[in-house]
């Protein structure tokens, strides 16, 4: 079952995904521009999952395994940006 919030998150994710697919065809600065909202969203979602683990003892796989992408994707993205001298 879904609610309005889940649709909103889906729409944001779709928009960020489309921007991420288009970024390679734009100015190199577009990589940095799309990285900021993407990593902000993922890191703060990860922080929220950690808070749920600590406060509500929610250790469900959907709340714990997602931390790999919540923190791993931004970390790998920024490492790649630095290694390619984009930043």
Order of alpha helices (4+ residues) and beta strands (2+ residues): alpha-alpha-alpha-alpha
